[in-house]
Amino acid sequence: MGYFPTNGCDISSTKYSTLEKDIIQQVLNGNAFTNPVSEAIGSVNTAISGVQGLLGSVTFPDVFGGLSSAVSGLSTQVDTYKTHSDRVSGANLDSLGPNDEPGLLGLYGIASAFNSAQESMIGGVVDNFSEVFNSILGPADSAIKNVTDSINNKITNFITDNIGVTSGDYPVGFETKLAELTSEISGANTNLGTLISTDNSNYSTASNYVKKFGLGNMILGSQSDPCFGGNLMKNVVCNSSLQQKINELPI
């Protein structure tokens, strides 16, 4: 409890229904959000573990060295993607991105503000909201499921069929197929990395736009304060081109 007396005081507050309070309380309890791609992440991790075990049982591991390295790289990238998607989805509310990108609350605020700002400036009823959540929407889930299916089928079957291959004594087409599958896994790794970097880049773009949009509105609002804010904008910090436009604003 605090120190100040409250007799005769009125504390401003919002009135909520019981259901609305239940919703907010669930968020307060830390049990509100889920990562929509968590199931897909679990499946690809299971597939990776399985194929790594299989690679560990081949007669000559060096033959499959490139593929093994690619699978290990994918495993690391999947872990990074899980951390990222947990942050973006709100499954982890305490996480920040590599450049201090915020969690769900901050992302939602910027996405919503950017969407409104774009509609104000350009119009057209365009979705400028979902770009910062790209990595947890449909394309991401589909990409993960595709590589999971590839590992569980094409790659597993290939290793199983060639588990006893010896160095320098390859079946016809073996090297070509091995290179193809290694490239596929490396590509999946790159794609997951792109999902992460695209989210963060879109957030940066939206955040910078919202800040500058806010500055523009600050200039407009300052004109109602001619002695101080308006004086600073019109006569001190704005360049001559902007000063001219401000002077043309209706009083």
N, C-alpha and C positions, 0 to 999 in steps of 0.2 A: 504494500500500500504506500501511497505517497505521503508527503508531509503537509500539504496545504489543506485547510478546511474547505469543505464543499457545501456548507450550509447556505442555502439561498442561491446556489450556483446552477447554471444551466449548461450542460455539455452538448455541443452540437453533434449530431450523429445521424446516420441513415437508418431508417426503419426497414427491417427485413422480415419476410414471412418465415415460418418455421422451415419450409423446404429450402428457401434461399440460404438460411443460416446453416442448414445441413450441408449444402453444397460448399459453402465457404469453409465450414469446419473440416470437411474432408480434405480440402487443400491444406488447411492449417496442420492437419494430422500427418501430412506428407504421403497421402495415399490417393492421389487424384489422377496422375498421369502415367501413361504407358508408352513405351517405344513401339511404334507400329511395325517395325521391321525386326523386332527381337526374335521372333520365331524363325525368320529367314536367316538371321545371323547364327542362331543356334544350330540350324540345319547345316549351314556351310562349315561351321566349326567341326561338327561331327564328321562331315565328309572329308575335311582336311585331315583330321586325326586318323581316320581310316586309311586314307591313301598314304599318309606318312608311315603308318605301320607296315603297309604293304611294300613301300619303297625300302624299308629297313630289312626286308626279307629276301630281296633279290640277290642273285648269285654274285654279280659284280656291280656294287653300288655306284662306282665311278661312271658306268655306262649311262646311268640315269641322273648324273650329277646336276645337269642343267635343269631338269624337270624338278628335282628335289629342291633345288635352290629357289625356283620360281614358286613352288608350293609354300615354302617357308616364308618367302616374301609376302605372299598373299595372306598367310596366317597373321603376320604382323599388321598388315593393312586392315584386315578385318577387325582386329582389336582396336586400331585407331578409329576406324569407322564406327564401331560400337560406342566408344567414348564420345565421339562427335554426335551421333544420332541420339544418344541418351540426353545430351545437353540440349539439342534442338527440340526434342519432343517434350522435355520437362521431366523425363524419367529421373534425371539427376539435376536438381535445381541449384546445386552449389558449384557446378562446373563452369569454367570459362574456356574459350577457344584459345588457340596459340597466340593470337594478338589481342587477347582479352575480349573477344566477342562474347556477348552476354548469353544467358540462358533463355528459356521460353518467355519470361516476362519482358525482358529487354527486346528480344527479337519481335515479339508480337507488337510491342509499342512502336518500334521503328517501321515494321511492315505496314501497320495500320496507318501511321502518319504519312508514309511514303505513298501508299495507295491513294489517300485523300489529296495529298499535295499534287500528285500526277493528274488526278481528275480535275483539280482546280486549274492547273496550268495548261493541260492538254485536252482533257475530256475524252469521250469515246467509250466510257465504261469498260476499261481494260483491266484485267487482273494483274496488278502490280504488287499484290500482297504475297502470293505463294512462293515467289522466287527465293526467299531466304529459307524456305522449308523444303527445297527441292530434293534433298537427300533422303527424306523420309516419306516421300510421295511415291506414286505408282512406278515410275521408271527405276527407282532404286531397288524396290522389292523384286521387280522382274529381273534386273541384272544379277542380283544375288542368287535368285532361284535358278537362273540359267547356268551360272558357273557351278552351282551345287549339283545340278543334273549332269553336267559335263564330267565332274569329278567322279560322281557315283557310277557313271556308265562308261563313257568313252575312255577316260583315263584309267579307271580301275580295270576295265577289261583289257586295255592295252598292256598294262603292267603284268596282269595275271597271265596273259598269253605269252609274254616274253620274259617271265620271271627268271628263267635259266639262261638268258642270252649272255654270251661271253664276249669280252672285249675283242673287237676286230673280226668277229664272226657273226655278222648281223644278217637276219632274214631280209629278203627283198622288200624294200619300202620302209624298213624299220627306222632308218635315220630321218627320212622325210616326215614320217608320222610323229616321231618323237619331237622333232623341231616344231611341228604344227601344234602339238598339244602344249609344249612349253610356251610357245608364243601366245596361245589362248589364255593360259594361266597368268602370264605376265600382263596381257591386255586387261584381264579382269582386275588385277592389282591396280593398274593405271586408272581404270574407270572408277574404282572406288575412291582413289585419291582425287580424281577430278570432281566427283560429287561433293567431297569435303571442301575443296578449294573454291568451287563455284558458289556454294552456300556462303562461305566467308567473304568472297569477293562481292556477291550480291548484297550482303549485309553492309559492307563497307560503302558501296555505291549508294545504297538507300540512306544510310546514316548521314553521309556527307550531304546528300541532297536535302534531307530534312533539316539539317543544321542551317544550310544556306537559305532554304525556304523560310525558316524561322527568322533569319536575319532580315530577309526581305520584308516580312510582315512587321518586324520590329521597326524598320524604317517608316513603313506606312503608319504604324501606331504612334510613332514619335511625334507626328505632326499635330497631335492633339495636346502636346506639351511644348509649345513654342519657346518657352523660356529656357528649358533645360535640354530634354532629349531631342526635341526638334531642332534646337539651336546647334547641338553637337552634330547631328546628322547633316543638316542643310549647310552649315557654315564652316564645319571643321573637318570631319573625317570622310565625307563622300566626295568623290571626284567631280570634276566640272560637268561631265556628261550626266551623272546621276543628279547633281544639284539642279540642273536645268529641268529634268523631268519632275523632280520634287516641286519645283516652283510652278509647274503646270498643273499640279493636283488641285482639284476644287477645294476651296476652304470650307 
